[in-house]
Amino acid sequence: MRRAEPPAQSSAAAGARAEALAADYLGRRGLAILARNFRTRRGEIDVVARDRGTLVFVEVRLRSGSAFGGAAASITPAKRARLLAAADAYLATLDRVPPCRFDAVLLDALDPARIAWVRGVIEA
């Protein structure tokens, strides 16, 4: 008799797990996590953090393979535009605008040992 395979993790569940790994990773490196999944009609920021006096907007990208360029290549110009729009909306909720930076946490697997943190992925 053939044994049933366990159901594959949904992409939404995998994305949520990747975001949790990223937030934990950044927190262990001294960033204060301020928000997760900040959503607007125009876009979403996966993680908002503070790195000393700098507000950091973090895009978390998970790719299961490199057939289409891996996690870094998946941050397209359209995705960058949505990130900037969501960041503008977040900044509108603050009394003053601090220095800001856009980072990416890239995962090619749900493995904390294979996380790449890239600072300054978008010039704004």
PyMOL CGO cylinders between C-alpha atoms (Angstrom):
from pymol import cmd
from pymol.cgo import CYLINDER

trace = [
    CYLINDER, 0.00, 0.00, 0.00, 1.26, 3.44, -0.91, 0.3, 1, 1, 1, 1, 1, 1,
    CYLINDER, 1.26, 3.44, -0.91, 1.85, 5.84, 1.95, 0.3, 1, 1, 1, 1, 1, 1,
    CYLINDER, 1.85, 5.84, 1.95, 0.26, 9.28, 1.65, 0.3, 1, 1, 1, 1, 1, 1,
    CYLINDER, 0.26, 9.28, 1.65, 2.70, 12.17, 1.49, 0.3, 1, 1, 1, 1, 1, 1,
    CYLINDER, 2.70, 12.17, 1.49, 2.23, 14.98, 4.02, 0.3, 1, 1, 1, 1, 1, 1,
    CYLINDER, 2.23, 14.98, 4.02, 0.57, 18.03, 2.48, 0.3, 1, 1, 1, 1, 1, 1,
    CYLINDER, 0.57, 18.03, 2.48, 2.98, 20.63, 1.16, 0.3, 1, 1, 1, 1, 1, 1,
    CYLINDER, 2.98, 20.63, 1.16, 3.17, 23.81, 3.20, 0.3, 1, 1, 1, 1, 1, 1,
    CYLINDER, 3.17, 23.81, 3.20, 1.02, 26.50, 1.59, 0.3, 1, 1, 1, 1, 1, 1,
    CYLINDER, 1.02, 26.50, 1.59, 2.85, 29.47, 0.16, 0.3, 1, 1, 1, 1, 1, 1,
    CYLINDER, 2.85, 29.47, 0.16, 1.07, 31.75, 2.66, 0.3, 1, 1, 1, 1, 1, 1,
    CYLINDER, 1.07, 31.75, 2.66, 2.20, 29.58, 5.57, 0.3, 1, 1, 1, 1, 1, 1,
    CYLINDER, 2.20, 29.58, 5.57, 5.74, 29.43, 4.19, 0.3, 1, 1, 1, 1, 1, 1,
    CYLINDER, 5.74, 29.43, 4.19, 5.75, 33.21, 3.78, 0.3, 1, 1, 1, 1, 1, 1,
    CYLINDER, 5.75, 33.21, 3.78, 4.56, 33.72, 7.35, 0.3, 1, 1, 1, 1, 1, 1,
    CYLINDER, 4.56, 33.72, 7.35, 7.28, 31.36, 8.59, 0.3, 1, 1, 1, 1, 1, 1,
    CYLINDER, 7.28, 31.36, 8.59, 9.91, 33.21, 6.55, 0.3, 1, 1, 1, 1, 1, 1,
    CYLINDER, 9.91, 33.21, 6.55, 8.77, 36.55, 8.01, 0.3, 1, 1, 1, 1, 1, 1,
    CYLINDER, 8.77, 36.55, 8.01, 8.94, 35.12, 11.55, 0.3, 1, 1, 1, 1, 1, 1,
    CYLINDER, 8.94, 35.12, 11.55, 12.47, 33.81, 10.88, 0.3, 1, 1, 1, 1, 1, 1,
    CYLINDER, 12.47, 33.81, 10.88, 13.50, 37.20, 9.49, 0.3, 1, 1, 1, 1, 1, 1,
    CYLINDER, 13.50, 37.20, 9.49, 12.07, 39.16, 12.44, 0.3, 1, 1, 1, 1, 1, 1,
    CYLINDER, 12.07, 39.16, 12.44, 13.80, 36.83, 14.89, 0.3, 1, 1, 1, 1, 1, 1,
    CYLINDER, 13.80, 36.83, 14.89, 17.07, 37.09, 12.95, 0.3, 1, 1, 1, 1, 1, 1,
    CYLINDER, 17.07, 37.09, 12.95, 16.96, 40.90, 12.91, 0.3, 1, 1, 1, 1, 1, 1,
    CYLINDER, 16.96, 40.90, 12.91, 15.97, 41.08, 16.57, 0.3, 1, 1, 1, 1, 1, 1,
    CYLINDER, 15.97, 41.08, 16.57, 18.95, 38.93, 17.54, 0.3, 1, 1, 1, 1, 1, 1,
    CYLINDER, 18.95, 38.93, 17.54, 21.16, 41.39, 15.67, 0.3, 1, 1, 1, 1, 1, 1,
    CYLINDER, 21.16, 41.39, 15.67, 19.96, 44.34, 17.71, 0.3, 1, 1, 1, 1, 1, 1,
    CYLINDER, 19.96, 44.34, 17.71, 17.08, 45.75, 15.67, 0.3, 1, 1, 1, 1, 1, 1,
    CYLINDER, 17.08, 45.75, 15.67, 13.86, 46.59, 17.50, 0.3, 1, 1, 1, 1, 1, 1,
    CYLINDER, 13.86, 46.59, 17.50, 10.88, 45.15, 15.62, 0.3, 1, 1, 1, 1, 1, 1,
    CYLINDER, 10.88, 45.15, 15.62, 8.16, 47.82, 15.49, 0.3, 1, 1, 1, 1, 1, 1,
    CYLINDER, 8.16, 47.82, 15.49, 5.59, 46.21, 13.19, 0.3, 1, 1, 1, 1, 1, 1,
    CYLINDER, 5.59, 46.21, 13.19, 5.02, 43.19, 10.99, 0.3, 1, 1, 1, 1, 1, 1,
    CYLINDER, 5.02, 43.19, 10.99, 2.83, 43.05, 7.90, 0.3, 1, 1, 1, 1, 1, 1,
    CYLINDER, 2.83, 43.05, 7.90, 2.04, 46.75, 7.75, 0.3, 1, 1, 1, 1, 1, 1,
    CYLINDER, 2.04, 46.75, 7.75, -0.58, 46.87, 4.98, 0.3, 1, 1, 1, 1, 1, 1,
    CYLINDER, -0.58, 46.87, 4.98, -2.05, 49.65, 2.89, 0.3, 1, 1, 1, 1, 1, 1,
    CYLINDER, -2.05, 49.65, 2.89, -4.09, 49.63, -0.29, 0.3, 1, 1, 1, 1, 1, 1,
    CYLINDER, -4.09, 49.63, -0.29, -0.91, 50.38, -2.23, 0.3, 1, 1, 1, 1, 1, 1,
    CYLINDER, -0.91, 50.38, -2.23, 1.47, 47.87, -0.68, 0.3, 1, 1, 1, 1, 1, 1,
    CYLINDER, 1.47, 47.87, -0.68, 2.80, 46.02, 2.33, 0.3, 1, 1, 1, 1, 1, 1,
    CYLINDER, 2.80, 46.02, 2.33, 5.92, 46.15, 4.46, 0.3, 1, 1, 1, 1, 1, 1,
    CYLINDER, 5.92, 46.15, 4.46, 6.86, 42.75, 5.89, 0.3, 1, 1, 1, 1, 1, 1,
    CYLINDER, 6.86, 42.75, 5.89, 8.85, 44.08, 8.85, 0.3, 1, 1, 1, 1, 1, 1,
    CYLINDER, 8.85, 44.08, 8.85, 9.35, 47.60, 10.20, 0.3, 1, 1, 1, 1, 1, 1,
    CYLINDER, 9.35, 47.60, 10.20, 12.27, 47.88, 12.59, 0.3, 1, 1, 1, 1, 1, 1,
    CYLINDER, 12.27, 47.88, 12.59, 14.49, 50.44, 14.26, 0.3, 1, 1, 1, 1, 1, 1,
    CYLINDER, 14.49, 50.44, 14.26, 18.26, 50.19, 13.91, 0.3, 1, 1, 1, 1, 1, 1,
    CYLINDER, 18.26, 50.19, 13.91, 19.48, 52.77, 16.43, 0.3, 1, 1, 1, 1, 1, 1,
    CYLINDER, 19.48, 52.77, 16.43, 18.09, 56.04, 15.02, 0.3, 1, 1, 1, 1, 1, 1,
    CYLINDER, 18.09, 56.04, 15.02, 17.18, 54.65, 11.60, 0.3, 1, 1, 1, 1, 1, 1,
    CYLINDER, 17.18, 54.65, 11.60, 13.77, 53.33, 10.63, 0.3, 1, 1, 1, 1, 1, 1,
    CYLINDER, 13.77, 53.33, 10.63, 14.22, 50.18, 8.56, 0.3, 1, 1, 1, 1, 1, 1,
    CYLINDER, 14.22, 50.18, 8.56, 11.61, 48.83, 6.14, 0.3, 1, 1, 1, 1, 1, 1,
    CYLINDER, 11.61, 48.83, 6.14, 12.35, 45.16, 5.47, 0.3, 1, 1, 1, 1, 1, 1,
    CYLINDER, 12.35, 45.16, 5.47, 11.19, 43.05, 2.56, 0.3, 1, 1, 1, 1, 1, 1,
    CYLINDER, 11.19, 43.05, 2.56, 11.35, 39.32, 3.22, 0.3, 1, 1, 1, 1, 1, 1,
    CYLINDER, 11.35, 39.32, 3.22, 11.78, 37.16, 0.12, 0.3, 1, 1, 1, 1, 1, 1,
    CYLINDER, 11.78, 37.16, 0.12, 11.57, 33.38, 0.13, 0.3, 1, 1, 1, 1, 1, 1,
    CYLINDER, 11.57, 33.38, 0.13, 12.38, 31.38, -2.96, 0.3, 1, 1, 1, 1, 1, 1,
    CYLINDER, 12.38, 31.38, -2.96, 12.48, 27.61, -3.10, 0.3, 1, 1, 1, 1, 1, 1,
    CYLINDER, 12.48, 27.61, -3.10, 14.99, 27.60, -5.94, 0.3, 1, 1, 1, 1, 1, 1,
    CYLINDER, 14.99, 27.60, -5.94, 17.09, 29.76, -8.21, 0.3, 1, 1, 1, 1, 1, 1,
    CYLINDER, 17.09, 29.76, -8.21, 15.39, 28.86, -11.50, 0.3, 1, 1, 1, 1, 1, 1,
    CYLINDER, 15.39, 28.86, -11.50, 14.06, 32.41, -11.78, 0.3, 1, 1, 1, 1, 1, 1,
    CYLINDER, 14.06, 32.41, -11.78, 17.02, 34.20, -10.21, 0.3, 1, 1, 1, 1, 1, 1,
    CYLINDER, 17.02, 34.20, -10.21, 16.55, 33.43, -6.52, 0.3, 1, 1, 1, 1, 1, 1,
    CYLINDER, 16.55, 33.43, -6.52, 15.20, 35.64, -3.77, 0.3, 1, 1, 1, 1, 1, 1,
    CYLINDER, 15.20, 35.64, -3.77, 17.09, 38.83, -4.65, 0.3, 1, 1, 1, 1, 1, 1,
    CYLINDER, 17.09, 38.83, -4.65, 15.90, 38.82, -8.27, 0.3, 1, 1, 1, 1, 1, 1,
    CYLINDER, 15.90, 38.82, -8.27, 12.29, 38.65, -7.11, 0.3, 1, 1, 1, 1, 1, 1,
    CYLINDER, 12.29, 38.65, -7.11, 12.38, 42.28, -5.89, 0.3, 1, 1, 1, 1, 1, 1,
    CYLINDER, 12.38, 42.28, -5.89, 11.17, 43.76, -9.15, 0.3, 1, 1, 1, 1, 1, 1,
    CYLINDER, 11.17, 43.76, -9.15, 10.71, 47.46, -9.99, 0.3, 1, 1, 1, 1, 1, 1,
    CYLINDER, 10.71, 47.46, -9.99, 6.96, 47.03, -9.43, 0.3, 1, 1, 1, 1, 1, 1,
    CYLINDER, 6.96, 47.03, -9.43, 7.60, 45.50, -5.99, 0.3, 1, 1, 1, 1, 1, 1,
    CYLINDER, 7.60, 45.50, -5.99, 9.96, 48.37, -5.16, 0.3, 1, 1, 1, 1, 1, 1,
    CYLINDER, 9.96, 48.37, -5.16, 7.25, 50.88, -6.07, 0.3, 1, 1, 1, 1, 1, 1,
    CYLINDER, 7.25, 50.88, -6.07, 4.76, 49.12, -3.76, 0.3, 1, 1, 1, 1, 1, 1,
    CYLINDER, 4.76, 49.12, -3.76, 7.33, 49.11, -0.94, 0.3, 1, 1, 1, 1, 1, 1,
    CYLINDER, 7.33, 49.11, -0.94, 7.94, 52.84, -1.35, 0.3, 1, 1, 1, 1, 1, 1,
    CYLINDER, 7.94, 52.84, -1.35, 4.19, 53.55, -1.34, 0.3, 1, 1, 1, 1, 1, 1,
    CYLINDER, 4.19, 53.55, -1.34, 3.66, 51.48, 1.81, 0.3, 1, 1, 1, 1, 1, 1,
    CYLINDER, 3.66, 51.48, 1.81, 6.63, 53.18, 3.48, 0.3, 1, 1, 1, 1, 1, 1,
    CYLINDER, 6.63, 53.18, 3.48, 5.15, 56.59, 2.66, 0.3, 1, 1, 1, 1, 1, 1,
    CYLINDER, 5.15, 56.59, 2.66, 1.90, 55.50, 4.32, 0.3, 1, 1, 1, 1, 1, 1,
    CYLINDER, 1.90, 55.50, 4.32, 3.77, 54.29, 7.41, 0.3, 1, 1, 1, 1, 1, 1,
    CYLINDER, 3.77, 54.29, 7.41, 5.74, 57.53, 7.64, 0.3, 1, 1, 1, 1, 1, 1,
    CYLINDER, 5.74, 57.53, 7.64, 2.49, 59.51, 7.46, 0.3, 1, 1, 1, 1, 1, 1,
    CYLINDER, 2.49, 59.51, 7.46, 1.52, 57.95, 10.82, 0.3, 1, 1, 1, 1, 1, 1,
    CYLINDER, 1.52, 57.95, 10.82, 4.59, 59.42, 12.57, 0.3, 1, 1, 1, 1, 1, 1,
    CYLINDER, 4.59, 59.42, 12.57, 5.05, 62.85, 14.14, 0.3, 1, 1, 1, 1, 1, 1,
    CYLINDER, 5.05, 62.85, 14.14, 8.47, 63.25, 12.55, 0.3, 1, 1, 1, 1, 1, 1,
    CYLINDER, 8.47, 63.25, 12.55, 10.27, 61.41, 9.77, 0.3, 1, 1, 1, 1, 1, 1,
    CYLINDER, 10.27, 61.41, 9.77, 13.49, 59.74, 10.93, 0.3, 1, 1, 1, 1, 1, 1,
    CYLINDER, 13.49, 59.74, 10.93, 16.31, 58.60, 8.66, 0.3, 1, 1, 1, 1, 1, 1,
    CYLINDER, 16.31, 58.60, 8.66, 15.07, 55.55, 6.73, 0.3, 1, 1, 1, 1, 1, 1,
    CYLINDER, 15.07, 55.55, 6.73, 16.57, 52.54, 5.01, 0.3, 1, 1, 1, 1, 1, 1,
    CYLINDER, 16.57, 52.54, 5.01, 15.18, 49.68, 2.92, 0.3, 1, 1, 1, 1, 1, 1,
    CYLINDER, 15.18, 49.68, 2.92, 16.64, 46.25, 3.61, 0.3, 1, 1, 1, 1, 1, 1,
    CYLINDER, 16.64, 46.25, 3.61, 15.86, 42.76, 2.40, 0.3, 1, 1, 1, 1, 1, 1,
    CYLINDER, 15.86, 42.76, 2.40, 16.08, 39.46, 4.18, 0.3, 1, 1, 1, 1, 1, 1,
    CYLINDER, 16.08, 39.46, 4.18, 16.55, 36.76, 1.56, 0.3, 1, 1, 1, 1, 1, 1,
    CYLINDER, 16.55, 36.76, 1.56, 15.87, 33.09, 2.13, 0.3, 1, 1, 1, 1, 1, 1,
    CYLINDER, 15.87, 33.09, 2.13, 16.24, 30.31, -0.39, 0.3, 1, 1, 1, 1, 1, 1,
    CYLINDER, 16.24, 30.31, -0.39, 14.88, 27.84, 2.18, 0.3, 1, 1, 1, 1, 1, 1,
    CYLINDER, 14.88, 27.84, 2.18, 13.14, 27.98, 5.54, 0.3, 1, 1, 1, 1, 1, 1,
    CYLINDER, 13.14, 27.98, 5.54, 16.48, 27.53, 7.25, 0.3, 1, 1, 1, 1, 1, 1,
    CYLINDER, 16.48, 27.53, 7.25, 17.82, 30.16, 9.70, 0.3, 1, 1, 1, 1, 1, 1,
    CYLINDER, 17.82, 30.16, 9.70, 21.37, 29.21, 8.72, 0.3, 1, 1, 1, 1, 1, 1,
    CYLINDER, 21.37, 29.21, 8.72, 20.69, 30.28, 5.11, 0.3, 1, 1, 1, 1, 1, 1,
    CYLINDER, 20.69, 30.28, 5.11, 19.46, 33.84, 5.73, 0.3, 1, 1, 1, 1, 1, 1,
    CYLINDER, 19.46, 33.84, 5.73, 21.07, 36.73, 3.86, 0.3, 1, 1, 1, 1, 1, 1,
    CYLINDER, 21.07, 36.73, 3.86, 20.46, 40.26, 5.17, 0.3, 1, 1, 1, 1, 1, 1,
    CYLINDER, 20.46, 40.26, 5.17, 21.06, 42.94, 2.55, 0.3, 1, 1, 1, 1, 1, 1,
    CYLINDER, 21.06, 42.94, 2.55, 21.05, 46.54, 3.73, 0.3, 1, 1, 1, 1, 1, 1,
    CYLINDER, 21.05, 46.54, 3.73, 20.08, 49.43, 1.48, 0.3, 1, 1, 1, 1, 1, 1,
    CYLINDER, 20.08, 49.43, 1.48, 18.40, 47.47, -1.32, 0.3, 1, 1, 1, 1, 1, 1,
    CYLINDER, 18.40, 47.47, -1.32, 16.38, 50.49, -2.45, 0.3, 1, 1, 1, 1, 1, 1,
    CYLINDER, 16.38, 50.49, -2.45, 17.67, 54.04, -2.79, 0.3, 1, 1, 1, 1, 1, 1,
    CYLINDER, 17.67, 54.04, -2.79, 14.85, 56.36, -1.75, 0.3, 1, 1, 1, 1, 1, 1,
]
cmd.load_cgo(trace, "trace")
